[in-house]
Amino acid sequence: MEDTQDILKRAYASLKSQVDFNPKVLLTLGSGLGNIVENMQVEKVVNYGDIEGMPVSTVKGHKGRFLFGYIGGVPVAVMQGRLHYYEGYAPQQCVLPVRLIALMGAKVFFATNVSGGITYPEKGTLMRITDHISMIPSPLRGKNIDELGVRFPDMTRPYDEELGAIVDGVAKTHNIDLKKGVYIQMQGPNFETASEVRMAKILGADVVGMSTAIEVIAARHIGLKVVGMTCVVNPACGVTEESLDNVVEEDAFRISGDKIKTLIFESIGKMGEL
């Protein structure tokens, strides 16, 4: 595999040649959430495939592009689709978008995703992520890129409480029931077995998914402040008798779309004041 630092340098030069923008916030949209930003003030669109050395999203519902523009007057870069370990990409490839936008000047990483509910099995439940468990090899594995961060970054508080308080405040203002809890990232793409879900619960996980944790590790390594939110799209395996053969992520979006959009847009607007 080509040196991670060389890939990053080439990808950054390629991206900068296509867009001159200084985002303050990086927003990553999980499966089925891509249309949340349909009313965003977009200044520039860059497809992942047009960036040298950048992998492309292969999952349905992930458009695989950056949107650069404004939400609530705040300059943002939006990942409309992410890269997953289960697509066959190395962890270092999965976090390349996060590193690129950090190099462009972003200070905040707002990560969203969809998940299976363990503690909170009801479809459409919204939860602010307060901590995570990663079952994926670290994206920092291998030679450290000293220009990005230290060899052994602290993960005592990967999710920023000041940013979390902003999201909590927006939820309270709009009477949105926003849970708090721990997210566990599994490898996928298969859903977990009932025994694996019981294991996750014993470890302290409230929801389970297939993304995000390694992105947060990379974000903290490079110094971004992180806030995370998930939407439960199905009960995790074994929590109920429900089969996971026909999970429809868009159903949860229909249930919670307006709430998710309100939380994201108003929170980012307030983050611009920091």
TORPA-980228 format. One record per residue: x, y, z of N, C-alpha, C in turn; residue in one letter. Coordinates in Angstrom, 2 decimals, padded with zeros to 5 digits. Each point is the difference from the previous one (the first is absolute). Layout:
BEGIN
[r [X Y Z] [X Y Z] [X Y Z] "a"]
...
***
This chain:
BEGIN
[r [000.84 -001.20 000.00] [-000.84 001.20 000.00] [000.87 001.24 000.00] "m"]
[r [-000.37 000.97 -000.82] [000.77 001.24 -000.10] [000.04 000.72 001.34] "e"]
[r [001.08 000.71 000.25] [000.17 000.72 001.24] [-001.18 000.96 000.25] "d"]
[r [-000.58 -000.08 001.20] [-001.17 000.80 000.34] [000.26 001.49 -000.12] "t"]
[r [001.18 000.42 000.43] [000.33 001.43 -000.06] [000.08 000.49 -001.44] "q"]
[r [000.56 -000.80 -000.89] [000.10 000.39 -001.40] [-001.38 000.10 -000.64] "d"]
[r [-000.87 -000.96 000.33] [-001.38 000.03 -000.53] [-000.70 001.27 000.46] "i"]
[r [000.16 000.32 001.28] [-000.65 001.18 000.57] [000.50 001.28 -000.67] "l"]
[r [001.29 000.10 -000.22] [000.56 001.20 -000.63] [-000.52 000.18 -001.41] "k"]
[r [-000.05 -001.09 -000.76] [-000.47 000.10 -001.37] [-001.50 000.32 -000.06] "r"]
[r [-000.76 -000.64 000.88] [-001.44 000.24 000.04] [-000.30 001.44 000.40] "a"]
[r [000.76 000.51 000.96] [-000.22 001.38 000.46] [000.32 001.00 -001.12] "y"]
[r [001.10 -000.22 -000.69] [000.36 000.89 -001.11] [-001.08 -000.05 -001.09] "a"]
[r [-000.52 -001.19 -000.27] [-001.05 -000.16 -001.01] [-001.27 000.72 000.42] "s"]
[r [-000.40 -000.14 001.26] [-001.22 000.65 000.49] [000.15 001.51 -000.02] "l"]
[r [001.13 000.51 000.47] [000.23 001.45 000.05] [000.02 000.62 -001.39] "k"]
[r [000.39 -000.78 -001.00] [000.01 000.53 -001.36] [-001.41 000.15 -000.56] "s"]
[r [-000.97 -000.63 000.66] [-001.38 000.04 -000.48] [-000.91 000.91 000.80] "q"]
[r [000.37 000.28 001.24] [-000.86 000.83 000.84] [000.84 000.86 000.94] "v"]
[r [-000.35 001.27 000.09] [000.65 000.93 000.92] [-001.03 000.37 001.06] "d"]
[r [000.04 -000.71 001.12] [-001.03 000.16 001.02] [000.62 -000.35 001.35] "f"]
[r [-000.43 000.71 001.04] [000.53 -000.25 001.35] [-001.14 -000.37 000.94] "n"]
[r [-000.35 -001.28 000.06] [-001.11 -000.42 000.86] [000.36 000.07 001.47] "p"]
[r [-000.99 000.29 000.83] [000.20 -000.05 001.44] [-000.47 -001.34 000.55] "k"]
[r [-001.02 -000.57 -000.64] [-000.61 -001.25 000.48] [000.01 -001.03 -001.12] "v"]
[r [000.35 -001.22 000.34] [-000.17 -001.15 -000.88] [-001.20 -000.78 000.48] "l"]
[r [-000.99 -000.17 -000.87] [-001.20 -000.77 000.31] [000.00 -001.26 -000.86] "l"]
[r [-000.08 -001.15 000.65] [-000.07 -001.27 -000.71] [-001.41 -000.55 000.13] "t"]
[r [-000.60 -000.34 -001.15] [-001.37 -000.49 -000.02] [-000.02 -001.51 -000.18] "l"]
[r [-000.68 -000.68 000.91] [-000.09 -001.45 -000.06] [-001.00 -000.48 -001.02] "g"]
[r [-000.14 -001.31 -000.13] [-000.90 -000.62 -000.98] [-001.43 000.53 000.15] "s"]
[r [-000.60 000.37 -001.13] [-001.37 000.47 000.02] [-000.18 001.42 000.48] "g"]
[r [001.10 000.68 000.35] [-000.10 001.36 000.52] [000.53 001.05 -000.97] "l"]
[r [000.38 -000.45 -001.20] [000.65 000.90 -000.94] [-000.84 001.18 -000.44] "g"]
[r [-001.32 -000.16 000.00] [-000.86 001.07 -000.49] [-000.33 001.06 001.05] "n"]
[r [000.53 -000.17 001.20] [-000.23 000.99 001.05] [000.47 001.39 -000.44] "i"]
[r [001.05 000.04 -000.79] [000.61 001.28 -000.38] [-000.54 000.54 -001.32] "v"]
[r [-001.19 -000.45 -000.41] [-000.53 000.44 -001.29] [-000.21 001.51 -000.05] "e"]
[r [-000.19 000.65 001.15] [-000.19 001.46 000.03] [001.26 000.75 000.41] "n"]
[r [001.10 -000.70 000.06] [001.28 000.62 000.34] [000.44 000.96 -001.12] "m"]
[r [000.64 001.09 000.38] [000.57 000.92 -000.99] [001.31 -000.58 -000.51] "q"]
[r [-000.05 -000.66 -001.15] [001.15 -000.70 -000.54] [000.78 000.91 -000.95] "v"]
[r [001.32 000.10 000.24] [000.87 000.80 -000.85] [000.79 -000.85 -000.99] "e"]
[r [000.30 -001.24 000.41] [000.84 -000.85 -000.85] [-000.25 -001.46 000.34] "k"]
[r [-000.03 -000.84 -001.04] [-000.14 -001.45 000.17] [001.23 -000.67 -000.60] "v"]
[r [000.62 -000.91 000.75] [001.15 -000.75 -000.49] [-000.24 -001.48 000.25] "v"]
[r [-000.06 -000.78 -001.06] [-000.17 -001.44 000.14] [001.29 -000.65 000.49] "n"]
[r [-000.14 -001.01 000.85] [001.18 -000.70 000.50] [000.85 -000.53 -001.15] "y"]
[r [-000.65 -000.48 -001.04] [000.72 -000.57 -001.12] [000.85 000.99 -000.77] "g"]
[r [-000.24 001.30 000.21] [000.77 001.04 -000.68] [001.20 000.47 000.82] "d"]
[r [000.20 -000.63 001.17] [001.13 000.34 000.86] [001.05 -001.09 -000.14] "i"]
[r [001.21 000.38 -000.32] [001.06 -000.98 -000.25] [000.24 -000.88 001.23] "e"]
[r [-000.05 -001.30 -000.20] [000.28 -000.95 001.07] [-001.14 -000.24 000.97] "g"]
[r [-001.15 000.63 -000.26] [-001.14 -000.11 000.91] [-000.87 -001.19 -000.37] "m"]
[r [-000.29 -000.89 000.95] [-000.94 -001.09 -000.28] [-001.40 000.58 -000.24] "p"]
[r [-000.89 -000.80 -000.57] [-001.37 000.44 -000.25] [-000.97 -000.84 000.81] "v"]
[r [-001.13 000.60 000.35] [-001.05 -000.73 000.72] [-000.67 -000.99 -000.93] "s"]
[r [-000.22 -001.21 000.49] [-000.64 -001.04 -000.83] [-001.35 -000.43 000.56] "t"]
[r [-000.45 000.65 001.06] [-001.22 -000.41 000.69] [-001.18 000.83 -000.48] "v"]
[r [-001.12 -000.66 -000.25] [-001.22 000.70 -000.40] [-000.37 001.04 001.05] "k"]
[r [-000.35 001.21 -000.46] [-000.37 001.06 000.92] [001.16 000.89 000.38] "g"]
[r [001.22 -000.38 -000.40] [001.18 000.83 000.27] [000.47 000.59 -001.34] "h"]
[r [-000.25 001.28 -000.20] [000.29 000.62 -001.29] [001.49 000.14 -000.26] "k"]
[r [000.80 -000.01 001.05] [001.44 000.03 -000.18] [000.52 001.32 -000.52] "g"]
[r [-000.30 001.08 000.73] [000.46 001.31 -000.42] [000.05 000.97 001.17] "r"]
[r [000.80 001.03 -000.16] [000.05 001.09 000.96] [-000.91 001.12 -000.49] "f"]
[r [-000.75 000.59 000.92] [-000.70 001.25 -000.27] [000.65 001.09 000.84] "l"]
[r [000.35 001.09 -000.62] [000.59 001.14 000.71] [-000.99 001.15 -000.06] "f"]
[r [-000.30 000.58 001.16] [-000.95 001.10 000.02] [-000.29 000.46 001.41] "g"]
[r [-001.25 000.40 000.25] [-000.33 000.62 001.28] [-001.28 -000.59 000.59] "y"]
[r [000.05 -000.24 001.29] [-001.17 -000.38 000.79] [-000.10 000.99 001.15] "i"]
[r [-001.11 000.73 000.05] [-000.16 001.00 001.05] [001.10 001.05 -000.02] "g"]
[r [000.51 000.28 -001.19] [001.06 000.99 -000.13] [001.38 -000.51 000.32] "g"]
[r [000.11 -001.25 000.40] [001.29 -000.60 000.37] [000.58 -000.75 -001.20] "v"]
[r [001.26 000.24 -000.35] [000.61 -000.74 -001.11] [000.20 -001.46 000.37] "p"]
[r [-000.54 -000.88 -000.83] [000.06 -001.43 000.30] [000.45 -000.78 -001.22] "v"]
[r [000.59 -001.17 000.28] [000.23 -001.01 -001.02] [-000.83 -001.21 000.40] "a"]
[r [-000.79 -000.51 -000.93] [-000.88 -001.12 000.28] [000.48 -001.23 -000.76] "v"]
[r [000.21 -001.08 000.72] [000.26 -001.29 -000.62] [-001.36 -000.64 -000.29] "m"]
[r [-000.43 000.07 -001.25] [-001.27 -000.60 -000.39] [000.28 -001.44 -000.41] "q"]
[r [000.19 -000.81 001.00] [000.45 -001.38 -000.19] [001.39 -000.19 000.56] "g"]
[r [000.22 -001.13 000.63] [001.29 -000.28 000.63] [000.60 -001.27 -000.58] "r"]
[r [001.20 -000.34 000.50] [000.71 -001.20 -000.42] [000.00 -000.99 001.17] "l"]
[r [-000.31 -001.26 -000.29] [-000.15 -000.99 001.06] [001.09 -001.07 -000.08] "h"]
[r [000.35 -000.50 001.15] [000.95 -001.12 000.10] [-000.53 -001.21 -000.75] "y"]
[r [-001.33 -000.23 000.08] [-000.57 -001.19 -000.63] [000.00 000.07 -001.53] "y"]
[r [000.24 001.19 -000.56] [000.11 000.11 -001.45] [001.33 -000.55 -000.52] "e"]
[r [000.88 -000.35 000.94] [001.31 -000.53 -000.37] [001.11 001.01 000.14] "g"]
[r [-000.34 001.19 000.50] [001.00 001.03 000.17] [000.72 -000.16 001.35] "y"]
[r [001.26 000.37 000.02] [000.75 000.00 001.26] [-000.49 001.15 000.87] "a"]
[r [000.16 -000.11 001.32] [-000.42 001.09 000.88] [000.62 001.35 -000.40] "p"]
[r [001.27 -000.03 -000.45] [000.65 001.24 -000.40] [-000.69 000.64 -001.20] "q"]
[r [-000.57 -000.83 -000.89] [-000.75 000.54 -001.14] [-001.35 000.55 000.45] "q"]
[r [-000.63 -000.67 000.94] [-001.32 000.42 000.47] [000.03 001.38 000.63] "c"]
[r [001.11 000.37 000.61] [000.08 001.29 000.71] [000.63 001.09 -000.85] "v"]
[r [000.35 -000.30 -001.23] [000.62 001.01 -000.86] [-000.85 001.26 -000.15] "l"]
[r [-001.33 -000.11 -000.20] [-000.81 001.22 -000.11] [000.08 000.90 001.23] "p"]
[r [000.00 -000.60 001.18] [000.09 000.77 001.24] [001.32 000.77 000.05] "v"]
[r [001.07 -000.67 -000.32] [001.32 000.64 000.03] [000.10 001.12 -001.03] "r"]
[r [-000.58 -000.21 -001.18] [000.05 001.03 -001.05] [-000.70 001.28 000.45] "l"]
[r [-001.18 -000.13 000.57] [-000.76 001.18 000.40] [000.64 000.68 001.21] "i"]
[r [000.62 -000.78 000.87] [000.75 000.61 001.12] [001.15 000.83 -000.54] "a"]
[r [000.68 -000.49 -001.01] [001.11 000.75 -000.59] [-000.49 001.27 -000.69] "l"]
[r [-001.26 000.01 -000.42] [-000.57 001.20 -000.61] [-000.41 001.05 001.03] "m"]
[r [000.09 -000.37 001.29] [-000.25 000.99 001.04] [-001.14 -000.30 000.95] "g"]
[r [-000.70 -001.10 -000.18] [-001.12 -000.32 000.89] [000.48 -000.19 001.44] "a"]
[r [-000.85 000.40 000.93] [000.31 -000.13 001.42] [-000.96 -000.95 000.72] "k"]
[r [-001.15 -000.27 -000.64] [-001.05 -000.81 000.63] [-000.39 -001.13 -000.95] "v"]
[r [-000.17 -001.19 000.54] [-000.49 -001.15 -000.75] [-001.34 -000.40 000.58] "f"]
[r [-001.07 000.15 -000.79] [-001.35 -000.38 000.39] [-000.33 -001.29 -000.75] "f"]
[r [000.06 -001.12 000.70] [-000.20 -001.31 -000.61] [-001.42 -000.48 000.24] "a"]
[r [-000.67 -000.43 -001.07] [-001.32 -000.62 000.15] [000.03 -001.39 -000.64] "t"]
[r [-000.86 -000.86 000.46] [-000.11 -001.33 -000.58] [-001.36 -000.60 000.34] "n"]
[r [-000.24 -001.19 -000.51] [-001.17 -000.78 000.41] [000.49 -001.25 000.72] "v"]
[r [-000.85 -000.58 000.82] [000.47 -001.09 000.86] [-001.12 -000.96 000.34] "s"]
[r [000.41 -001.13 000.59] [-000.94 -000.94 000.58] [-000.10 000.25 001.49] "g"]
[r [-001.21 000.02 000.52] [-000.19 000.35 001.39] [000.14 -001.19 000.93] "g"]
[r [000.77 000.17 001.05] [000.15 -001.02 001.04] [-000.78 000.46 001.24] "i"]
[r [000.47 001.06 000.63] [-000.73 000.61 001.12] [-001.24 000.72 -000.50] "t"]
[r [000.11 000.58 -001.20] [-001.08 000.79 -000.59] [-000.43 -000.65 -001.32] "y"]
[r [-000.86 -001.02 000.04] [-000.33 -000.75 -001.22] [-001.04 000.66 -000.90] "p"]
[r [-000.69 001.03 000.47] [-001.10 000.57 -000.77] [000.51 000.74 -001.24] "e"]
[r [-000.58 -000.31 -001.15] [000.38 000.64 -001.25] [-000.23 001.50 000.08] "k"]
[r [000.96 000.76 -000.51] [-000.12 001.45 000.01] [000.57 000.66 001.23] "g"]
[r [000.44 -000.79 000.99] [000.62 000.57 001.19] [001.27 000.76 -000.38] "t"]
[r [000.16 001.18 000.55] [001.21 000.79 -000.21] [000.86 -000.06 001.25] "l"]
[r [001.30 -000.18 -000.16] [000.92 -000.09 001.13] [001.27 000.78 -000.28] "m"]
[r [000.37 000.83 000.94] [001.31 000.66 -000.08] [001.05 -000.97 000.50] "r"]
[r [001.04 -000.18 -000.78] [001.07 -000.94 000.36] [000.93 000.67 001.01] "i"]
[r [000.13 -000.61 001.16] [000.86 000.56 001.05] [001.34 -000.72 000.10] "t"]
[r [000.08 -001.20 -000.60] [001.25 -000.76 -000.02] [-000.18 -001.13 -001.01] "d"]
[r [001.08 -000.66 -000.35] [-000.12 -001.09 -000.96] [000.92 -001.16 000.36] "h"]
[r [-000.30 -001.13 -000.60] [000.86 -001.18 000.04] [000.29 -000.37 -001.44] "i"]
[r [001.27 -000.20 -000.35] [000.35 -000.35 -001.36] [000.48 -001.44 -000.08] "s"]
[r [-000.62 -000.76 -000.89] [000.43 -001.37 -000.24] [000.76 -000.09 -001.33] "m"]
[r [000.51 001.15 -000.46] [000.72 000.11 -001.26] [001.45 000.35 000.31] "i"]
[r [000.98 -000.51 -000.77] [001.38 000.44 000.20] [000.12 001.52 -000.07] "p"]
[r [000.83 000.58 000.82] [000.13 001.45 000.05] [000.52 000.57 -001.31] "s"]
[r [-000.56 001.14 -000.45] [000.52 000.66 -001.20] [001.38 000.63 000.23] "p"]
[r [000.44 000.02 001.26] [001.32 000.56 000.33] [001.08 -001.07 -000.02] "l"]
[r [-000.39 -001.23 -000.29] [000.96 -001.10 -000.04] [001.03 000.24 -001.09] "r"]
[r [001.26 -000.30 000.30] [001.08 000.25 -000.94] [000.79 001.23 000.39] "g"]
[r [000.81 000.47 -000.91] [000.83 001.17 000.27] [-000.86 001.21 000.31] "k"]
[r [000.30 000.68 001.10] [-000.77 001.18 000.36] [000.32 001.16 -000.94] "n"]
[r [-001.03 000.75 -000.37] [000.20 001.22 -000.77] [000.10 001.14 001.00] "i"]
[r [001.22 000.37 000.35] [000.22 000.97 001.06] [-000.64 001.35 -000.29] "d"]
[r [-000.15 000.34 -001.29] [-000.60 001.28 -000.36] [-001.48 000.05 000.37] "e"]
[r [-000.61 -001.17 000.18] [-001.41 -000.05 000.35] [-000.22 -000.04 001.50] "l"]
[r [000.81 -000.78 000.71] [-000.22 -000.14 001.43] [001.04 -000.91 000.64] "g"]
[r [-000.15 -000.19 001.29] [000.97 -000.75 000.78] [-000.18 -001.50 -000.22] "v"]
[r [001.01 -000.76 000.34] [-000.01 -001.46 -000.17] [-001.11 -000.66 000.81] "r"]
[r [-000.21 000.46 001.23] [-000.97 -000.63 000.90] [-001.04 001.05 000.45] "f"]
[r [-000.98 000.31 -000.82] [-000.98 001.04 000.36] [-000.94 -000.47 001.11] "p"]
[r [-000.34 000.92 000.87] [-000.89 -000.28 001.12] [-001.44 -000.17 -000.49] "d"]
[r [-000.70 -000.99 000.52] [-001.40 -000.23 -000.35] [-000.89 -000.01 001.25] "m"]
[r [000.43 000.74 001.02] [-000.79 000.06 001.23] [-001.39 000.56 -000.26] "t"]
[r [-000.06 001.07 -000.79] [-001.28 000.64 -000.34] [-000.02 000.28 -001.50] "r"]
[r [-000.22 -001.02 -000.82] [000.03 000.22 -001.45] [-001.13 000.88 -000.50] "p"]
[r [-001.12 000.04 000.73] [-001.14 000.82 -000.40] [-000.08 001.23 000.90] "y"]
[r [000.02 001.17 -000.60] [000.12 001.26 000.73] [-001.30 000.36 000.73] "d"]
[r [000.09 000.23 001.29] [-001.19 000.27 000.79] [-000.59 001.38 -000.29] "e"]
[r [000.84 000.97 -000.34] [-000.52 001.33 -000.34] [-000.86 -000.07 -001.26] "e"]
[r [000.49 -000.72 -001.00] [-000.80 -000.18 -001.22] [-001.24 -000.82 000.29] "l"]
[r [000.15 -001.04 000.83] [-001.14 -000.81 000.37] [-001.08 000.80 000.70] "g"]
[r [000.41 000.96 000.83] [-000.96 000.84 000.70] [-000.78 000.88 -000.97] "a"]
[r [000.64 000.41 -001.08] [-000.70 000.78 -001.03] [-001.12 -000.83 -000.61] "i"]
[r [000.32 -001.24 -000.38] [-001.01 -000.88 -000.60] [-001.11 -000.29 001.01] "v"]
[r [000.37 -000.25 001.25] [-001.00 -000.25 001.05] [-000.92 001.20 000.16] "d"]
[r [000.58 001.20 -000.07] [-000.80 001.22 000.14] [-001.00 000.17 -001.12] "g"]
[r [000.42 -000.30 -001.23] [-000.91 000.07 -001.14] [-001.12 -001.01 000.17] "v"]
[r [000.36 -001.21 000.44] [-001.02 -001.04 000.22] [-001.02 000.45 001.04] "a"]
[r [000.49 000.59 001.07] [-000.90 000.45 001.06] [-000.92 001.11 -000.50] "k"]
[r [000.55 000.93 -000.77] [-000.80 001.12 -000.53] [-001.16 -000.50 -000.85] "t"]
[r [000.24 -001.06 -000.77] [-001.02 -000.51 -000.92] [-000.71 -001.24 000.54] "h"]
[r [000.22 -000.29 001.27] [-000.67 -001.14 000.65] [000.26 -001.30 -000.75] "n"]
[r [001.25 -000.18 -000.42] [000.42 -001.22 -000.69] [000.61 -000.95 001.03] "i"]
[r [-000.48 -001.22 000.03] [000.51 -001.00 000.94] [001.33 -000.53 -000.53] "d"]
[r [001.09 000.52 000.50] [001.34 -000.39 -000.43] [000.66 -000.82 001.10] "l"]
[r [000.20 -001.28 -000.27] [000.66 -000.87 000.96] [001.51 000.26 -000.01] "k"]
[r [000.69 -000.58 000.94] [001.46 000.05 000.04] [000.52 -001.41 000.22] "k"]
[r [001.14 -000.33 -000.62] [000.52 -001.33 000.21] [001.24 -000.32 -000.80] "g"]
[r [000.38 -001.27 000.05] [001.24 -000.49 -000.57] [-000.29 -000.75 -001.31] "v"]
[r [000.81 000.29 -001.00] [-000.11 -000.62 -001.33] [001.14 -000.99 -000.18] "y"]
[r [-000.29 -001.16 -000.55] [001.06 -000.96 -000.31] [000.05 -000.21 -001.51] "i"]
[r [001.21 000.09 -000.56] [000.19 -000.25 -001.43] [000.48 -001.43 -000.20] "q"]
[r [-000.81 -000.76 -000.74] [000.36 -001.36 -000.38] [000.47 000.01 -001.46] "m"]
[r [000.54 -001.13 -000.45] [000.60 -000.03 -001.32] [-001.02 -000.01 -001.14] "q"]
[r [-001.09 -000.79 000.12] [-000.95 -000.13 -001.09] [000.63 -000.73 -001.18] "g"]
[r [-000.70 -000.12 -001.14] [-001.31 000.60 -000.26] [-001.19 -000.82 000.53] "p"]
[r [000.26 -001.22 000.47] [-001.10 -000.76 000.59] [-000.45 000.65 001.30] "n"]
[r [-001.29 -000.11 000.29] [-000.46 000.42 001.30] [000.55 -000.94 001.07] "f"]
[r [000.02 000.47 001.22] [000.57 -000.76 001.10] [-000.93 -001.15 000.39] "e"]
[r [000.56 -001.04 000.57] [-000.81 -001.07 000.56] [-000.57 000.46 001.34] "t"]
[r [-000.98 -000.73 000.48] [-000.59 000.34 001.30] [001.05 -000.10 001.11] "a"]
[r [000.92 -000.96 -000.12] [001.06 -000.14 001.00] [000.97 001.18 -000.04] "s"]
[r [000.29 000.46 -001.20] [000.88 001.17 -000.13] [-000.66 001.25 000.57] "e"]
[r [-001.29 000.12 -000.16] [-000.72 001.14 000.58] [000.00 -000.09 001.52] "v"]
[r [-000.16 -001.21 000.54] [000.08 -000.15 001.46] [001.39 000.37 000.49] "r"]
[r [001.02 -000.39 -000.75] [001.37 000.39 000.35] [000.14 001.51 000.00] "m"]
[r [-000.53 000.65 -001.03] [000.09 001.46 -000.09] [-000.67 000.66 001.19] "a"]
[r [-001.14 -000.56 000.41] [-000.72 000.56 001.15] [000.83 -000.15 001.28] "k"]
[r [000.63 -001.16 000.16] [000.87 -000.22 001.17] [001.15 000.98 000.01] "i"]
[r [000.53 000.32 -001.18] [001.11 000.95 -000.12] [-000.43 001.44 000.28] "l"]
[r [-001.32 000.24 -000.04] [-000.49 001.33 000.32] [-000.60 000.76 -001.16] "g"]
[r [-000.22 -000.66 -001.14] [-000.54 000.67 -001.18] [-001.51 000.12 000.08] "a"]
[r [-000.49 001.16 -000.44] [-001.44 000.24 -000.07] [-000.55 -000.17 -001.40] "d"]
[r [000.85 000.23 -001.01] [-000.38 -000.19 -001.40] [001.20 -000.60 -000.73] "v"]
[r [-000.28 -000.60 -001.18] [001.07 -000.65 -000.75] [-000.09 000.43 -001.46] "v"]
[r [001.18 000.20 -000.62] [000.04 000.39 -001.41] [001.29 -000.44 -000.64] "g"]
[r [000.25 000.51 -001.21] [001.15 -000.45 -000.80] [000.86 001.16 -000.49] "m"]
[r [000.02 001.10 000.75] [000.78 001.16 -000.43] [000.37 000.86 001.20] "s"]
[r [000.55 001.16 -000.27] [000.12 001.14 000.93] [001.15 -000.06 000.99] "t"]
[r [000.14 -001.09 000.76] [000.98 -000.01 001.09] [001.42 000.26 -000.53] "a"]
[r [000.37 -000.65 -001.11] [001.36 000.22 -000.51] [000.15 001.41 -000.56] "i"]
[r [-001.09 000.58 -000.51] [000.06 001.40 -000.46] [000.26 000.93 001.18] "e"]
[r [-000.65 -000.30 001.11] [000.18 000.83 001.20] [001.43 -000.12 000.52] "v"]
[r [000.57 -001.19 -000.06] [001.39 -000.18 000.42] [000.92 000.89 -000.84] "i"]
[r [-000.20 -000.01 -001.32] [000.82 000.82 -000.88] [-000.23 001.49 000.25] "a"]
[r [-001.25 000.36 000.27] [-000.33 001.40 000.26] [000.67 000.49 001.27] "a"]
[r [-000.03 -000.80 001.05] [000.63 000.40 001.26] [001.53 000.03 -000.16] "r"]
[r [000.54 -000.91 -000.78] [001.45 -000.03 -000.24] [000.48 001.31 -000.59] "h"]
[r [-000.82 000.58 -000.89] [000.40 001.23 -000.68] [-000.49 001.27 000.72] "i"]
[r [-000.74 -000.21 001.11] [-000.36 001.12 000.85] [-001.39 000.57 -000.19] "g"]
[r [-000.86 -000.69 -000.76] [-001.37 000.48 -000.16] [-000.82 -000.27 001.26] "l"]
[r [-000.91 000.91 000.31] [-001.00 -000.26 001.03] [-001.13 -000.78 -000.66] "k"]
[r [-000.56 -000.97 000.75] [-000.94 -000.94 -000.61] [-001.33 000.01 000.74] "v"]
[r [-001.08 -000.04 -000.78] [-001.33 -000.27 000.54] [-000.63 -001.05 -000.91] "v"]
[r [-000.74 -000.93 000.59] [-000.56 -001.09 -000.79] [-001.47 -000.25 000.32] "g"]
[r [-000.74 -000.44 -001.02] [-001.41 -000.29 000.19] [-000.40 -001.17 -000.90] "m"]
[r [-000.87 -000.86 000.51] [-000.45 -001.15 -000.77] [-001.51 -000.08 -000.01] "t"]
[r [-000.52 -000.61 -001.07] [-001.43 -000.27 -000.11] [-000.19 -001.51 -000.06] "c"]
[r [-000.77 -000.55 000.92] [-000.26 -001.44 000.03] [-000.96 -000.36 -001.14] "v"]
[r [000.41 -000.92 -000.85] [-000.84 -000.41 -001.13] [-000.60 -001.38 000.18] "v"]
[r [000.48 -000.73 000.99] [-000.56 -001.33 000.28] [000.47 -000.45 001.38] "n"]
[r [-000.74 -000.88 000.64] [000.52 -000.62 001.23] [001.17 -000.90 -000.39] "p"]
[r [001.03 -000.03 000.82] [001.12 -000.89 -000.27] [-000.46 -001.45 000.12] "a"]
[r [000.73 -000.89 -000.65] [-000.38 -001.41 -000.07] [-000.20 -000.59 001.40] "c"]
[r [-001.13 -000.65 000.20] [-000.27 -000.68 001.26] [-000.65 000.87 001.06] "g"]
[r [-000.02 001.32 -000.20] [-000.64 000.89 000.97] [-001.51 -000.18 -000.07] "v"]
[r [-000.51 -000.21 -001.22] [-001.40 -000.34 -000.21] [-000.04 -001.23 -000.92] "t"]
[r [-001.18 -000.43 -000.35] [-000.16 -001.14 -000.90] [000.09 000.41 -001.46] "e"]
[r [000.17 001.30 -000.24] [-000.01 000.52 -001.37] [001.20 -000.48 -000.80] "e"]
[r [-000.24 -000.42 -001.23] [001.07 -000.38 -000.92] [000.63 001.25 -000.60] "s"]
[r [001.28 -000.10 -000.36] [000.69 001.15 -000.60] [000.15 -000.16 -001.51] "l"]
[r [-000.86 -000.82 -000.59] [000.08 -000.23 -001.44] [-000.40 001.22 -000.81] "d"]
[r [-000.87 000.83 000.56] [-000.56 001.11 -000.78] [000.13 001.32 000.74] "n"]
[r [001.20 000.29 000.47] [000.24 001.28 000.66] [-000.05 001.11 -001.05] "v"]
[r [-000.85 000.98 000.23] [-000.14 001.12 -000.93] [000.38 001.27 000.73] "v"]
[r [001.20 000.50 -000.29] [000.51 001.16 000.71] [-000.86 001.24 -000.24] "e"]
[r [-000.58 000.10 -001.20] [-000.81 001.17 -000.32] [-001.24 000.10 000.88] "e"]
[r [-000.49 -001.16 000.51] [-001.17 000.03 000.88] [000.32 000.81 001.26] "d"]
[r [001.16 -000.24 000.58] [000.38 000.74 001.20] [000.20 001.47 -000.33] "a"]
[r [000.52 000.29 -001.20] [000.18 001.39 -000.39] [-001.35 000.70 -000.10] "f"]
[r [-001.01 -000.72 -000.54] [-001.33 000.59 -000.09] [-000.56 000.29 001.38] "r"]
[r [000.29 -000.88 000.95] [-000.49 000.18 001.36] [000.70 001.16 000.70] "i"]
[r [001.32 000.10 -000.21] [000.80 000.95 000.79] [000.66 001.09 -000.83] "s"]
[r [-000.25 000.03 -001.32] [000.71 000.91 -000.87] [-000.02 001.45 000.43] "g"]
[r [-001.21 000.53 000.29] [-000.09 001.40 000.40] [000.75 000.25 001.30] "d"]
[r [-000.08 -000.95 000.92] [000.70 000.16 001.27] [001.51 -000.01 -000.21] "k"]
[r [000.47 -000.94 -000.82] [001.44 -000.08 -000.27] [000.48 001.28 -000.66] "i"]
[r [-000.76 000.47 -000.99] [000.40 001.21 -000.71] [000.04 001.20 000.94] "k"]
[r [-001.00 000.11 000.86] [-000.02 001.10 000.97] [001.22 -000.05 000.91] "t"]
[r [000.30 -001.19 000.53] [001.15 -000.14 000.90] [001.30 000.37 -000.71] "l"]
[r [000.17 -000.48 -001.24] [001.24 000.25 -000.72] [000.14 001.47 -000.37] "i"]
[r [-001.03 000.55 -000.65] [000.10 001.37 -000.51] [000.13 001.02 001.12] "f"]
[r [-000.84 -000.10 001.02] [000.06 001.00 001.07] [001.26 -000.16 000.85] "e"]
[r [000.43 -001.23 000.20] [001.22 -000.21 000.80] [001.21 000.56 -000.72] "s"]
[r [000.11 -000.25 -001.31] [001.13 000.53 -000.76] [-000.02 001.52 000.01] "i"]
[r [-001.19 000.58 -000.12] [-000.11 001.46 000.08] [000.55 000.56 001.29] "g"]
[r [-000.26 -000.68 001.09] [000.51 000.44 001.30] [001.50 -000.28 000.16] "k"]
[r [000.48 -001.06 -000.68] [001.44 -000.31 000.07] [000.84 001.08 -000.67] "m"]
[r [-000.62 000.74 -000.91] [000.72 001.09 -000.65] [000.35 001.12 000.95] "g"]
[r [-000.69 000.01 001.16] [000.25 001.05 000.99] [001.18 -000.33 000.91] "e"]
[r [000.49 -001.24 -000.07] [001.10 -000.41 000.88] [001.33 000.58 -000.47] "l"]
***
